Amino acid sequence: MFNTIVAEALTAAGVPWFIEEGEDLLIAHRPGTTEDEAIHSEQVTVTRYNSGKPGYVAVAYEPDGLPDYAEIGIVFDAPRGDIHQCARAVAEWFAEPRPTAGGVLLAALAERGITAHSDDVGMSYAIPVDPATPAADVRNGLHLTVGDRNPSVEHVPAAHTGWTLFLHDQNGEPVGNPLFSSGDGETPVDCTADSSAVANIIASVVNHPA
C-alpha cells in the first residue's frame, strides 16, 4: 500500500520508478533513464518519517561500488509534509539545472534591486542596510540575515519550510526578535510566495532604513 501511494505520486510528478526485487524498496530515478541504467546512476528512495510523524523522507544515493550506494543528499525531510510535496521535491532534484530555495529567494531580491551575499556554507544570506557596503564588510556592520528553517538554502524549492529574517547591529550582533518568520520547519510552504514576502520586508528596510 505504501509503495502504491508513493508510486502514484511520483508518476503524477513525472518521475519514473521501479521496485527493487527482494528489498520491497521503491527507487525513483532520473527521467529518460531505464531501470537498468538507474541501477548504475543516481537514484532516490522515499520512506515514511521515522519518528512517528506523518511525513516523508527522500534521500539521494549514487553507486559506490555495486551493490553498495553512498548517500549524497537529503531531497526532502518534512515531518509533516505530504507525499505529493515529496514527489515534487524528487522531480525538482532530478531537474537540470536543479532549482534551489536560495535561488528562488535571490531571484525575488534581484527583482527588487537587492543583492544578497552568501555565508560560504549555504546556510544564510546577508544583505547590508547600506547597499554601498563592500561585500567583504557586509556582516561586520548593520545588515539583515535571512536563513532557511531547513537550515540549508541549497535544498529544492518543494522542500522549503520557511524563511527567518533578522536585523544585525553595527557590531554584527542580532537585534531582538525576527523581522519575519514563516513556516514551522516541518511543513513545506510555497517557496515562491514565501520568498516574495520576505523580499518585500527586506526591500522596505533597505529602501527606508530607520
Disulfide bonds with the S-S distance in Angstrom:
none
